[in-house]
Amino acid sequence: MPRSPGAIRGARSPVTASWDHATMLGALCLAVLLGYAYGCGQPAVPPLVGTTRVVGGEDVRAHSWPWQISLQYDRNGEWRHTCGGTLISSNWVLTAAHCISSGMTYRVVLGKQDLSVADEPGSLAVGVEKIIVHEKWNSFFIINDIALIKLEEEVQTSETIQPACLPPAGLILENDYPCYVTGWGRIRTNGPLADVLQQAMLPVVDYETCSQNNWWGSTVRTTMVCAGGDGVVSGCNGDSGGPLNCQRGGVWEVDGIVSFGSGLSCNMIRKPTVFTRVSAYIDWINEKMSEN
């Protein structure tokens, strides 16, 4: 969201060698099949892609974004959704720095489709061991809006829980590249939060366009990525921290983290949703995960 050869010595009979070769081929095929089913960015249940929206309320196909998590906080003994996030390994989640408040107790809920269903089959609630907010996070300029959450335990991959892939370091997506934002945010400006996970197709808006004065201007940095801005489809409050899902080479990557949008409306024209560009932070992610 992120492997040492060995040798077997000694002579073998042709029969044994043949059997070993067949065994290895079988094991390799099994590993490939398992990797396809549960590897990063390859959901067992493929998403229904199209022009669905978060603002407007289109439900996703159940468990088709199995890396999407719900970050929840404890309020008087009741867990409440506050932000989204992305599972990027067996025990690490990627989210936005602005989602984290000191002194709060959090948990991560994985494999979730409907937040209104308490014991949803295939879902799992896990405690938080550690939260690492980027040391240069600036809430005034909204820069370096990225945080890592280490889970108290490693989670097993399944049809409902799988990690997303991380993009290559430095990757810049081309203008109009089709990506999808997912989350349980508000289904309209000042409206209620969604119960069922939503998705929206948001084309990437390149930096040259998004940084124009009648778009986001100097508010947008090169460490960010914009998507949407057609005045119809966008992310909204509650989607923060969730992924911008982009498919490359047959796998889904988390190319962005929902960071901010217009404070006036969730779907203003020329005010696309702005994401932390994950490819700008690959070294930071790897460093923090290896150190902790």
Buried (B, 14 or more C-beta within 10 A) or exposed (E): BBEEEEEEEEEEEEEEEEEEEEEEEEEEEEEEEEEEBBBBBBBBBEBEBEEBBBBBBBBBBBBBBBBBBBBBBEEEEEBEBBBBBBBBBEBBBBBBBBBBEEEEEBBBBBBBBBBEEEEBEBBBBBEBEEBBBBEEBEEEEBBBBBBBBBBEEEBEBBBBBBBBBBBEEEBBBEBEBBBBBBBBBBBBBEBEBBBBBBBBBBBBBBBEBBBEEEBBEEBBBEBBBBBBBEEEBBBBBBBBBBBBBBBBEEBBBBBBBBBBBBEEBBBBBBBBBBBBBBBBBBEBBEEBBEEE
